[in-house]
Amino acid sequence: MASSLPVVTVLCPAGVDGADAPAGLDTLRDRAEIRTVVAEDLADGLRGADVLFLWDFFSSAVSDAWHAADALRWIHVAAAGVDKMLFDELIASEVVVTNAQGIFDRPIAEYVLGAVVARAKDFAGSLSRQRDGVWEHRETRQVRGSIALVIGTGAIGREIATLLRAVGVEVFAAGRTARDDDPDFGTVIASEDLAAHVGRADHVINAAPLTPQTRGLIGAEVLAAVADGAHLINIGRGESVDEAALVEALDSGPLGFATLDVFAAEPLPADAPLWGREDVLLSAHMSGDVVGWREALAEQFLDNARRWLDGEPPVNVVDKERGYVPRT
């Protein structure tokens, strides 16, 4: 006899084992039928499913299996960015999309603060001299009194502003709409005017989601307008930065340094010109992945699923046209 329980399908990475699957799913089994699938089986897993949990959060398999989504009402993505899985049919549908907003805010803000301090104190230069056995006294810069421009006014950008202000950094932001009374940033400039204002900042931090408006936003014009020696930090999306223009701005100025956690192609290709540079610090899309992050993602979904099963609307609902959770 067919189950009358709602069906929750969980898309896991290929080859995932029990240790890597989301923890706690068994706590829902008395209220929902749980299906665990990988990408190649997603179409079968979507037939009759009410909920899809994208544990494989970078997967593009949903669009290929969309024809089988005959009962789907809600998709939860275990990531802050949802650009990898928004497609026209999903956007036009009544399916609710939620994301993992809140899980990564503080860890990413700590990464940015660390990058700002590391650059100001030239930790990379100290490590290089240590490896070479060179004792060289140098002067470094003070963080307090410097200016940061945060591109993106969502939850992650606001947490970044909070931490930077705590160490005396002046912060302003770039977003969809210019304003002078933002509670976290004070001044917000319009992103379309970025080139006219970016020269004020010592630190330029991309924390924007990837949307049609932010794709390629930090291009040659913006990079040519940064302050001499400015530091670019990208923890948003790689496609927001023109990487060829970035290399040119590092080679010829005015950009002084780049800390990059995200890239247009991931993993970063072995022949990418960003490798091996002393004026670039690379990390492997890990700025928010602190110890316990997977458990936190799983628990967030379980909390949201219990709300949904209780007839309440889930939290962190994405505006599918804009591609992010609007600030309330």
Phi, psi and omega in degrees: 000131183295144179289143176264002180284151172299151184253126176247117178258132181247118177271114181255155175299150177300137179081005181296140177251180185300329182289334184259350178290155180301132181284150171090001181300329181299337181290347179261353191293340176278353182237349182207151171276126183256126174243130177247122185225165169251175190304318185292342180252010187295322181302314178296321181290336181277338182296118181081000183280140176269327186228141173237124177254113181273084173288327171275080197284348176261005184291143174255016187287341186296318181297323180292330183260005188301329181300338183268356184278079187267353181221006190294134179238338186209135172239129173247129180254127182277053179202160177282320180272136181243011185297333183290341186235003176276123178224167193303315183295321178292316180301320183282346184278175176267007180291128178280137177243130174236161181228187186263030179306136179105332182286321189259355189303303184292314179302318180291321177298321177295321177300314181296315178301317178299320179294320179297313180293317182299320178290314182299323182266003177053048178300323180297319178294323178294319179296319179298316180292325177299315180297326182270358181069035183252125174261111182220114178287136180219161170261141177244179184261153175270137179286316180303132180093351176280170185238134179240138172251117179260118179267113185114120186251025177280192186298321180293315178300322180290324176292322176300314180300319180300313182290320181294320178297329181296336178254016172090016177274135173279132186235136164224174190222166172236133181210189183297323186232129178288144177196160183244004187231031180291134185294336182255329185250343188073266180269130172239123175267158176287136181303328180293344178257019187303315183299331182283342186240343188296336181293348177286337195263138169279327181236125178246115190242117177269112177236023185273147171291161178274115177225171175304330181283333183259351178294121181071014184301319181265082183251197186301319182296314180293316183294329177288341184262357182291161178295152179300123180082009183299158182246119176263129176239123180242110174238012180272266176220143182299325184290352176283344183245132173282104188292327176294318178293327177298313179299318179297319180293330175285320181292316189250355183087166007271355185295135183262329187199152176223132171249118190234123178250348182226152188216159180297323176240126179230133358298154178298125182303148184298334181264010180295137183290353179283338180293147169077007182270141177280347180257018177224135172246121183252145167221159193267064179048061188222012187298333180257000189265078177271166179306127179094004185293325180293319178297321179294320178297316180296316182294324177298316178296316181300318178298317180292322179295321178296320175301312182297317180293335176276002179086010178264153178290142177290161178263167181065045180284127182277135167284106188294333177288320181275328178092018178202172178277118180295147177285135179258000000 
